[in-house]
Amino acid sequence: MRKRAYRSVLAAVTAVSAITLPLVSAAPASADPDPAALSKSITAPMVKRHLEKLQEIADANGGTRASGTPGFDQSVDYVAGRLRKAGYQVTLQEFEFPFFRELEKPALARTSPAPKTYIPATDFATMTYSGSGDVTGTVQGVDLVLPPTPAPSSTSGCEASDFAGFTAGNIALMQRGTCTFQVKAENAQAAGASAVIIFNEGQPGRDGLLNGTAGIPFTIPVVGTTFAAGNELAAAGTVAQVKTRTESDLHRKTRNIIAEHRSGDPNKVVALGAHLDSVVAGPGINDNGSGSAAILETALRLAPLPTKNKLRFYFWGAEELGLLGSEHYVANLSAEEKAKIKLYLNFDMIASPNYTFGIYDGDNSDGVGAPAGPPGSDKIEKLFEKYYTTIGKPFVGTDFTGRSDYGPFIEVGIPAGGLFTGAEGIKTEAEAAKFGGQAGVAYDKCYHQECDTIANINDEALAINSGAVATAAVVYAYSKELPGGGTPGSTTPGTGGGGDDHDHDHVVSE
């Protein structure tokens, strides 16, 4: 190809006001395939058409695209169909997972001594895999630490011995800390509890709503609450009502989509992924239709181009229940297959309405939270930093916890990176000054809710971040040197935390 034509495509940085996605001149000048099909770039309306289709699918299926529901199956059909038509080799990887959904809003109330009704999603929330029931009973605290102390963490309910003297039929009240919610709930159920309430610990940063997962299906109600609600219910002589109506299925089936480009070196795989499923409560257009739509449009635009390296696109199932799709995929890769994947790029929520431009902190340059990712993750972070710098946009690091679908990849030593515009966290004054938007308001106030619709998408964030997705795909599709030049296949010391839960919700333990 003509180098001049290649550079002209990659150097084209067009105005965001035109909603056109820029590409950054970051690929090696020696690249020789001709990416002429990208000369017109990708536009946000192209990406948004996919979001509109996902919204239509949700609207036709009870407002959800959650794994295990017809809405997700139709989302798979749409994405896989578009990729097949574009010439990709598409594999649908089926796996079983423990399905869960709420069938009606839960209830929690203190019936005596002074009646009080608690508010769902504000004071309390049903834990994932809670059982169903309508229980009224005496609340019995289990090894509580009240008032809370800064350290050590509460061990409430972590040992069967904590339930010595527990009265069967009572509602077990436990405090967050030390062990998983599953262990606490299992011990309570074994002791004859009629329901389980787990409240936040009460330490700074651990006093708000506890919205978590019980890990496995239970037969009794299991809910999480704020510290304030739990502290009230801990008063001697309290009687409460707990009501949940849920559905769990240990053997529900769902699918991952794996799409391979028809050209490129199969021993040098450049992988991009996003979870396609929503939560049951809503259509999931920002979380994570946004990431899925961006990588889908990127894949479609790159389909006719002869790439140097093998592009592979993943659309994960059952992420919202604990990264189950990506974990299943990575767990079933041979050592040889892992070694071929030179990097993994993850895009989970890239168009939040009150956004920041967050880049996964692969080198732990901020020195806060999770440690650095596998070697090469720092290079991925720097590529995205160069992208934002080139188009004159600010950016921040976001902690490289491994708690989105890149988690299983970094656990086996594959370098990773990606973007995140924020979820239920609150935007600070400093962030508002840097990125615009509203301080004191969630990055996405519709996170995991019914209102996460097409109206919840920020078009500017979608345009800029879809450009980042396309840029990274093009750069790595033609690069002679890739971040994962070594041989992955085993856990890399010093990497970020594992994929136990989502970057922005559904904690499973202390």
C-alpha positions in Angstrom: 0.0 0.0 0.0 1.0 3.7 -0.2 2.2 4.8 3.2 0.9 8.3 2.5 -2.7 6.9 2.2 -2.3 4.9 5.4 -1.1 7.9 7.4 -3.9 10.1 6.0 -6.5 7.7 7.4 -4.9 7.4 10.8 -4.1 11.1 11.2 -7.6 12.3 10.4 -8.9 13.9 13.6 -12.3 15.4 12.9 -14.4 17.6 15.1 -16.4 15.9 17.8 -19.2 18.4 17.1 -19.7 16.6 13.8 -20.0 13.3 15.8 -17.3 11.7 13.7 -14.9 9.4 15.3 -11.2 10.3 15.0 -8.3 8.0 14.5 -4.8 8.7 15.9 -1.6 8.3 14.0 -0.1 5.7 16.4 0.5 2.7 14.1 3.9 1.9 12.7 4.7 3.8 9.5 5.9 0.5 8.0 2.4 -1.0 7.9 1.6 -2.0 4.4 -2.1 -3.2 4.1 -4.3 -0.5 2.7 -7.1 0.5 5.2 -8.8 2.7 2.6 -12.2 1.6 3.9 -11.6 3.6 7.0 -10.9 6.8 5.1 -14.4 8.1 5.9 -14.0 7.0 9.5 -16.7 5.7 11.8 -19.5 7.9 12.8 -21.5 7.9 16.1 -24.8 7.5 14.2 -23.5 4.2 12.8 -22.7 3.0 16.3 -26.0 4.4 17.7 -28.0 2.4 15.1 -26.8 -0.8 16.9 -28.0 0.7 20.2 -31.4 1.5 18.7 -31.6 -2.2 17.6 -30.7 -3.4 21.1 -33.4 -1.1 22.5 -36.0 -2.5 20.1 -35.0 -6.0 21.2 -35.4 -5.1 24.9 -38.7 -3.3 24.2 -40.1 -6.5 22.6 -38.9 -8.7 25.5 -40.1 -7.2 28.7 -37.5 -4.4 28.8 -34.5 -6.6 29.3 -31.6 -8.3 27.5 -30.3 -10.3 30.4 -28.6 -13.6 29.7 -31.0 -16.5 29.9 -33.9 -14.4 28.5 -35.2 -14.1 25.0 -34.0 -10.6 24.9 -30.4 -11.7 25.2 -30.9 -14.5 22.6 -32.2 -12.0 20.1 -29.3 -9.7 20.8 -26.9 -12.6 20.0 -28.8 -13.3 16.8 -28.5 -9.7 15.7 -24.8 -9.3 16.5 -23.8 -12.7 15.2 -25.9 -12.2 12.0 -24.2 -8.8 11.2 -20.7 -10.3 11.8 -21.4 -13.4 9.6 -22.7 -11.2 6.8 -19.5 -9.1 7.0 -17.4 -12.3 6.5 -16.3 -13.1 10.1 -15.9 -16.7 11.2 -18.5 -16.7 14.1 -18.6 -19.2 16.9 -21.4 -19.3 19.5 -19.9 -20.8 22.7 -22.7 -22.2 24.8 -22.4 -22.7 28.6 -24.6 -23.2 31.6 -24.9 -20.6 34.3 -27.0 -20.0 37.4 -29.7 -17.7 36.3 -31.4 -15.2 38.6 -34.1 -12.5 38.4 -36.6 -10.7 40.7 -40.2 -11.3 39.7 -41.5 -8.4 41.8 -40.2 -5.6 43.9 -39.0 -6.7 47.4 -40.2 -5.4 50.7 -38.4 -4.8 54.0 -40.2 -3.3 57.0 -39.8 -3.1 60.8 -43.2 -4.1 62.2 -42.3 -3.4 65.8 -41.6 -1.7 68.1 -42.0 1.3 65.8 -43.3 0.5 62.3 -41.0 1.6 59.5 -40.9 0.8 55.8 -37.5 0.7 54.0 -37.1 1.8 50.4 -35.9 -0.7 47.8 -32.7 0.3 46.0 -32.1 3.0 48.6 -32.2 1.3 52.0 -32.0 -2.3 50.9 -31.7 -4.6 47.8 -32.4 -8.2 47.1 -29.1 -10.1 46.8 -28.5 -12.0 43.6 -29.6 -15.7 44.1 -31.9 -14.8 47.0 -34.7 -17.3 47.5 -38.4 -16.3 47.6 -40.5 -15.8 50.7 -42.7 -13.5 52.8 -41.3 -13.8 56.3 -42.2 -11.9 59.5 -40.1 -12.7 62.5 -37.8 -11.6 65.3 -34.5 -10.1 64.1 -31.6 -11.8 65.8 -28.1 -10.2 65.5 -25.2 -12.6 64.8 -21.8 -11.6 66.3 -22.3 -7.9 65.4 -19.7 -5.2 66.0 -21.7 -2.1 67.1 -20.6 0.5 67.1 -18.2 -0.5 64.3 -14.5 -0.3 64.8 -12.0 0.7 62.1 -10.2 -2.7 62.4 -10.3 -5.6 62.4 -13.1 -6.2 59.9 -16.3 -7.8 61.2 -16.5 -11.6 61.2 -20.2 -11.7 61.7 -21.7 -15.0 60.5 -18.5 -16.3 59.1 -18.3 -19.3 61.4 -21.0 -21.9 62.2 -20.2 -21.3 65.9 -21.5 -17.7 65.5 -25.0 -19.2 65.5 -24.7 -21.0 68.8 -27.9 -20.1 70.6 -29.6 -18.9 67.4 -33.4 -19.4 67.5 -34.7 -21.3 64.4 -37.3 -19.3 62.5 -35.8 -15.9 63.5 -34.4 -13.5 60.8 -30.6 -13.6 60.9 -29.0 -10.1 60.9 -25.3 -10.1 60.0 -22.7 -7.5 59.2 -20.5 -7.2 56.2 -16.9 -8.3 56.6 -14.2 -11.0 56.2 -16.0 -13.8 54.4 -18.3 -13.9 51.4 -22.0 -13.3 51.7 -22.5 -16.8 50.5 -20.8 -18.2 53.6 -22.8 -16.0 55.9 -26.1 -17.0 54.3 -25.2 -20.7 54.2 -24.4 -20.6 57.9 -27.6 -18.8 58.7 -29.8 -21.1 56.6 -28.1 -24.2 58.2 -29.0 -22.7 61.6 -32.7 -22.5 60.7 -33.0 -18.7 59.8 -36.2 -17.8 58.0 -34.5 -14.9 56.2 -31.1 -13.2 56.0 -30.3 -9.5 56.3 -26.7 -8.5 55.7 -25.9 -4.8 56.4 -22.9 -2.7 55.5 -20.1 -2.6 58.0 -20.3 1.0 59.1 -16.7 2.0 58.5 -15.9 5.0 56.2 -16.7 4.1 52.7 -18.6 1.0 53.8 -21.9 2.4 55.1 -24.0 2.8 52.0 -26.4 0.4 50.3 -25.0 -3.2 50.1 -26.0 -4.5 46.7 -24.3 -7.9 46.4 -24.6 -11.5 45.3 -25.2 -14.5 47.6 -23.1 -16.6 45.2 -25.5 -19.6 44.8 -29.3 -20.0 44.8 -30.9 -20.0 48.3 -34.3 -21.1 49.4 -34.8 -18.2 51.9 -34.8 -14.4 51.3 -31.4 -12.8 51.4 -31.2 -9.0 51.3 -28.4 -6.4 51.8 -29.0 -3.0 53.5 -27.2 0.2 54.4 -25.4 0.4 57.7 -28.1 2.8 59.0 -30.9 0.3 58.2 -29.1 -2.6 59.7 -28.2 -0.7 62.8 -31.8 0.2 63.4 -32.9 -3.5 62.9 -30.2 -4.6 65.4 -32.2 -3.0 68.3 -33.3 -5.6 70.9 -36.9 -6.8 70.4 -37.2 -5.8 66.7 -39.6 -7.7 64.6 -39.4 -7.3 60.8 -41.0 -8.4 57.5 -38.8 -9.5 54.6 -40.5 -10.3 51.3 -38.9 -11.4 48.0 -40.1 -13.2 44.9 -37.3 -14.4 42.7 -36.4 -17.0 40.1 -33.2 -19.0 40.0 -32.1 -21.8 37.7 -28.7 -23.4 38.2 -28.6 -24.9 34.6 -29.8 -22.0 32.4 -27.9 -21.8 29.1 -26.5 -18.8 27.4 -23.8 -18.0 24.8 -20.6 -16.0 24.1 -20.1 -14.7 20.5 -16.5 -15.2 19.2 -15.8 -13.6 15.8 -12.5 -14.0 14.0 -11.3 -11.8 11.1 -10.6 -13.8 7.9 -7.0 -12.5 7.6 -4.0 -11.9 9.9 -1.4 -14.1 11.7 -3.4 -16.6 13.8 -0.4 -16.8 16.2 -0.8 -13.0 17.0 -4.3 -12.5 18.2 -5.5 -9.0 19.0 -8.7 -9.4 21.1 -11.4 -6.9 21.8 -14.4 -7.6 24.0 -17.6 -6.3 25.6 -20.4 -7.9 27.5 -23.6 -8.1 25.6 -26.0 -8.9 28.4 -28.0 -6.4 30.5 -29.2 -6.8 34.0 -32.7 -8.2 34.3 -34.0 -4.8 35.6 -33.4 -2.9 32.3 -32.4 -2.9 28.7 -28.7 -2.1 29.4 -28.1 0.4 26.6 -25.1 2.1 28.3 -24.2 -1.0 30.4 -23.2 -2.5 28.1 -24.8 -1.8 24.8 -22.4 1.0 24.4 -19.2 -1.1 24.5 -20.9 -3.8 22.4 -22.0 -1.4 19.7 -18.6 0.2 19.4 -16.7 -3.0 18.9 -19.4 -4.3 16.5 -19.2 -1.2 14.3 -15.4 -1.4 14.4 -15.5 -5.0 13.4 -17.8 -4.3 10.5 -15.6 -1.5 9.2 -12.4 -3.6 9.5 -14.0 -6.7 7.9 -12.8 -6.1 4.3 -9.2 -5.1 5.2 -6.2 -7.4 5.1 -4.8 -7.2 8.6 -1.3 -8.2 9.7 -2.5 -9.7 13.0 -5.6 -11.7 13.7 -8.5 -9.6 15.1 -10.9 -11.4 17.4 -14.0 -9.9 18.8 -15.9 -11.2 21.8 -19.4 -10.4 23.0 -19.8 -12.0 26.4 -22.8 -13.5 28.1 -23.6 -13.6 31.8 -21.2 -10.9 32.8 -23.7 -9.3 35.0 -23.8 -12.4 37.2 -20.1 -12.5 37.8 -18.0 -12.5 34.5 -19.3 -16.0 33.8 -18.9 -15.9 30.0 -15.4 -14.6 29.9 -14.3 -16.9 32.8 -15.8 -19.9 31.0 -14.0 -18.9 27.8 -10.5 -18.4 29.3 -10.8 -21.5 31.5 -11.3 -23.6 28.4 -8.4 -22.3 26.5 -5.3 -24.5 26.1 -1.9 -23.1 27.0 -1.1 -22.8 23.3 -4.3 -20.8 22.6 -3.6 -18.5 25.5 -0.1 -17.8 24.2 -1.5 -16.7 20.9 -3.6 -13.9 22.5 -1.2 -11.0 22.7 -3.6 -8.5 24.3 -7.2 -8.1 25.4 -9.0 -4.8 25.2 -12.2 -4.4 27.2 -15.0 -1.8 26.8 -17.6 -1.8 29.5 -19.8 1.4 29.7 -18.3 4.0 27.4 -21.1 6.5 27.1 -22.2 7.3 30.6 -24.4 10.5 30.7 -22.2 12.2 33.4 -19.0 10.7 32.1 -15.3 10.9 32.8 -12.8 9.4 30.3 -11.3 6.6 32.3 -8.4 4.4 31.1 -7.7 1.2 33.0 -4.5 1.9 35.0 -2.4 -0.9 33.7 0.9 0.3 35.2 -0.6 1.4 38.5 0.9 4.9 37.9 -1.5 6.4 40.5 -0.2 4.0 43.2 -3.8 3.5 44.4 -5.9 0.3 44.7 -5.0 -2.7 42.6 -1.5 -3.3 41.4 -0.2 -3.2 37.8 -1.5 -5.6 35.2 0.6 -8.2 33.3 3.6 -6.8 31.4 2.4 -4.9 28.4 -0.7 -3.5 30.1 1.2 -0.3 30.6 1.7 0.0 26.8 -2.0 -0.3 26.2 -2.7 2.4 28.7 -0.2 4.7 27.0 -1.9 4.1 23.6 -5.2 5.3 25.0 -3.5 8.3 26.7 -2.0 9.3 23.3 -5.4 9.1 21.7 -7.0 11.5 24.2 -4.0 13.8 24.2 -4.1 14.0 20.4 -7.7 15.0 20.2 -7.3 17.4 23.1 -9.5 15.6 25.7 -8.7 15.0 29.4 -8.5 11.6 30.9 -8.1 9.8 34.2 -6.9 6.4 35.3 -9.5 3.9 36.6 -8.4 1.2 39.0 -7.2 -2.0 37.3 -9.1 -4.3 39.6 -9.8 -7.1 37.1 -13.5 -6.8 37.9 -14.8 -6.7 34.4 -14.3 -9.2 31.5 -10.6 -8.4 31.3 -10.2 -10.1 34.8 -9.9 -13.7 33.6 -7.3 -12.6 30.9 -5.0 -10.8 33.4 -5.3 -13.8 35.7 -3.5 -15.9 33.1 -0.9 -13.2 32.3 -2.4 -11.7 29.1 -1.9 -7.9 29.0 -5.1 -6.0 29.0 -6.6 -2.5 29.0 -9.7 -0.6 28.1 -12.1 2.3 28.9 -14.8 3.1 31.4 -16.9 6.2 31.7 -18.3 5.5 35.2 -21.3 3.8 36.8 -23.0 4.4 40.2 -20.0 6.4 41.7 -20.5 10.1 42.3 -18.6 12.7 40.2 -16.4 15.0 42.2 -16.0 18.7 41.9 -12.6 18.2 40.4 -13.9 15.8 37.8 -16.7 18.2 36.9 -14.2 20.9 36.4 -12.1 18.6 34.2 -14.8 16.8 32.2 -17.9 19.0 32.6 -21.2 17.5 33.8 -22.6 17.6 37.4 -20.6 17.2 40.6 -22.4 15.3 43.3 -24.4 13.2 40.8 -23.7 9.6 39.7 -21.7 9.1 36.5 -24.7 7.0 35.3 -27.8 7.6 37.5 -29.7 4.9 35.5 -27.0 2.3 36.2 -28.6 -1.2 36.4 -32.1 0.3 36.2 -35.0 0.4 33.9 -34.1 3.9 32.7 -30.8 2.7 31.1 -32.3 3.2 27.7 -31.2 4.9 24.5 -32.0 8.2 26.2 -29.3 7.4 28.7 -26.4 7.6 26.2 -24.1 10.6 26.0 -23.4 11.2 22.3 -20.2 13.0 22.8 -18.7 10.3 25.0 -20.0 7.6 22.6 -18.3 9.4 19.7 -15.0 9.9 21.4 -14.7 6.5 22.9 -15.9 4.7 19.8 -13.0 6.5 18.1 -10.7 5.1 20.7 -11.9 1.6 20.1 -11.4 1.9 16.4 -8.0 3.5 16.8 -6.7 0.7 19.1 -8.1 -1.9 16.8 -6.3 -0.4 13.7 -3.1 0.2 15.5 -2.8 -3.3 16.9 -4.1 -5.0 13.7 -1.0 -3.8 11.9 1.6 -3.5 14.6 4.8 -5.6 14.2 5.3 -5.5 17.9 2.4 -6.3 20.3 2.2 -5.8 24.1 2.0 -9.5 24.8 5.2 -10.5 23.2 5.9 -13.1 25.8 4.1 -16.4 26.5 1.0 -16.0 28.7 -0.5 -19.0 30.4 0.0 -18.6 34.1 -0.9 -16.1 36.7 1.5 -13.2 36.6 2.7 -12.0 40.1 1.6 -8.5 40.9 -1.4 -8.4 38.5 -4.6 -6.8 39.4 -7.4 -8.5 41.3 -9.3 -11.4 39.9 -12.6 -11.4 38.2 -14.9 -12.1 41.1 -17.3 -9.4 40.4 -18.2 -6.4 38.3 -16.1 -3.2 38.3 -19.1 -1.3 39.5 -21.5 -3.5 41.5 -22.5 -6.9 42.8 -19.8 -7.4 45.4 -19.5 -10.9 46.7 -17.6 -10.6 49.9 -16.0 -8.2 52.5 
